[in-house]
Amino acid sequence: MASFDVGLVHRLAEQLEGLAQGMKQRVNSPDELQDDVNRMTSILNSLQTLAKEAKNSGSNPMVHENDVR
């Protein structure tokens, strides 16, 4: 059984949060907006894939040496 990588989820969530906050500062055109939307879509697809794989494998978060995976 594959383990659920909570650390990866946290990193992807931080990337998504940073991207959303940065949009307020840098998006001034439809092309810039589309670039950010594409990045967000990629991150969301990664999160969705992780969730589906975890559900299909029946995995749960595991703690190993203070590292949750």
N, C-alpha and C positions, 0 to 999 in steps of 0.2 A: 504494500500500500504506500502510495506517495504521501509525503507530509505536506500540509498546507503552510505555505511560506508567508506568515504574517508580516515579516520584515519587508518582503517585496510589496505587499499591499500598502504598508505604511509609506514606502518610498514612492510608489505610484500616486498615492493620495497627496503627498507633499508636492510632487510635480504638478498635479492637477490644480492644487490650491495656488501654487506660485504662478502658474499660467493664467489662472482666472484673475488674480490680483494684478498681474502685469498688464492685462488687457486694458485696464483703465488708463494706464500710462502710455502705452505704445500704439494702440490701434487707432489709426486715423484714415484708413481707407478700406474698401471692401476686400482688397487682396490681403492686407494685413490681418483682417478679421478671418478670412478663409484659412490662412496659414495657422492661426491659433485654433480654429475649429478642427482642422485636420489633426493637429497635435492632441487636442482633447479627445477626439474620436479614437485615436490610436491608444491613448492611455485607458480610456473606457473599455475598448475592445480587449485589452490585456487583462483588466480587472474581471471582465465578464468571462474570459477564457479560464482564468484562475478559479472563479466560482464554479463554473461548469465542471471542470476537471476534479475539483474537490468534492463536489456533490456526487459525481459519477464514481469516484473511487471510495467514497465513504470516509474520507480522511477528516481528521480533526486537528486543530492546532496542537503542537507538541512543544514542550519546553526541554531544552538541552543546554546545560551549563548557562543558565540565565538568558538564553537566546530562544525566543519563541519562533517556532517554524511549523 
